[in-house]
Amino acid sequence: MTRRLGLSVLAACLLAASLAGCFGGDPPHRVLRVLASAELADMAPILAELREQTGVELVLDLTGTVDAANALTPGAYHHDLAWLSSDRYFRLKLARSGATGAPPLRTSIMTSPVAVGVTPAVARSLRETAPDHQVSWADLADGAAAGTLRFAMADPRHANSGLAALVGVATAAAGTGDVLRPEDVTCDRLRGFFAGHRQAADDSAALVEQFVTHRADLDGIVDYESALLALNASGRLPEPLEIIHPQDGMIASDYPLLLLDPARREAYDTAVNWLRTPAVQRKIMERTLRRPVDPTVARDPRLAVDVGNALYFPDQQEVIDLLLQRYDDPSLREPTRVIFVLDFSGSMRGPRIAALRDAFAALGGGDRTEQGKFGRFYVGEQFTVVRFGGRVLDEHDLVMRQPGDLDTLRSWLRVDRFDDGTAIWSALRHAYDRAAALRRDHPQQAVSIVLMTDGENNAGLGIDRVLRDLPASVRTFAIAYGEADRADLDRVARAGGGFAVDADASSLLTAFKEIRGC
């Protein structure tokens, strides 16, 4: 009886050997098809060990994270698992779709925040002007607007690293300290930041190649911390980049493995349990420079820096849609033309003209507040300055290419020649004519008019005559200063698709910033 029982156990072991390694043989081979973020290609050596030790093979179908999320349709999944750098966008999509049932089971595997790698010289420049030498998103936007930070960033329509950076800078520009709302992304706060965006790619890995190829024309790259550290370690750069973690926060990716097919739950559990063991977490960190999710694993010294606050990812799909629409807007890539129509009548002498000059100095980079850095003039922006009194006194054009160009702009405002009359509507008609000509010659360029006056019209054309000749697709804004007629200015601005703002000497800069979307 004992012998028969022993033979039965032996037979069972022989049968199970191919399935469970009873005699130390290979574990059963189970293949899982995985839709994965492109940067996970660097996990290949780890996944080879996963197959060898557990028999679970993850076959990765690599693409951009946002593209992957858009390809995941509840009830029609074409993969067993998904492994995304982040599933936040996917969860918003699920919520909007109205899909019933629980979302896919998820397990975080590792983390990496989106950061900014810049040359040491640019890093020093940014820190010198930043409060307490702690660089924020506003400081990065300020450098981009000034032309001192030219960077590569992945396309947020395809890649999570680009989307996370876009959310980060938009959150800082909103200045609310809270999760983004639709009304926070409807104006032009990001134009200065995008003035420095010179190279893009559909995923993080391709972005690194773009950066290396165009290295001579770039000062920085926005990507995952892990990608930046790996680039520094590759020896492909003349000098390592300094990695900046914006002090006002960033969005970290936790690389969740998602179970799409519940029938593959056993193999899924085997994979995630193995990937989260301390030994494997350490290997992932050493080979990919991503941070372990296991708190017991000691960090690599290069990962010792505290990444600070995590920013809120939007909780409304509408916010993401608006951000991506703004990014996709061709006019965001075209330098804008602003026609300033400025009152130089006699009543502007003294404190009023001084306040106007101070406001332009602040817009030229002198306003070092966080919101001032998002509202400043930016490289490539084009200006026309029209001075008027009882007639148009003069007109000047300027394209901002370097900081010294702002001195030219300020010099036009330093003149002390004033005029006795106030021909507001004739000056505005002159601006309309100029705007219409610009739109004919450059139909893709956004043109806007900013009218500032401190008095009532007493010369030239009347308001009704001017309103009959509004140019198409040119927004008009008005700043009512001093004794200006608020009702007439509001009427003209609204007819031109803009709005009017009240101002005095202490709030003139605020009025200009409000018109610029800040």
Buried (B, 14 or more C-beta within 10 A) or exposed (E): EEEEEEEEEEEEEEEBBEEBEBEEEBBBEBBBBBBBBBBBEBBEEBBEEBBEEBBBBBBBBBBBBBBBBBBBEBEEBEBBBBBBBBBBBBBBBBEEEEEEEEEBBBBBBBBBBBBBBBBEEBBEBBBEBBEEEBBBBBBBBBBBBBBBBBBBBBBBBBBBBBBBBBBBBBBBBBBEEEBBBEEBBEBBBBBBBBBBBBBBBBBBBBBBEBBBEEBEEBBBBBBBBBBBBBBBEEEEBEEBBBBBBBBBBBBBBBBBBBBBBEEBEEBBBBBBEBBBEEEBBBBBBEBBBBBBBBEEBEEBEBBEEEBBEEBBBBBBBEBBBBBBEBBEEEEBBBBBBBBBBBBBBEBBEEEBBEBBBBBBBBBBBBBBBBBBBBBBBBBBBBBBBBBBBBEBBEBBEBEBEEEEBBEEBEEBBEEEEBBEBBBBBBBBBBBBEBBBEBBEEBEEBBBBBBBBBBBEBEBBBEBEEBBEEBBEEBBBBBBBBBEBBEEBBBBBBEEBBBBBBBBBBEBBBBBBBBBBBB
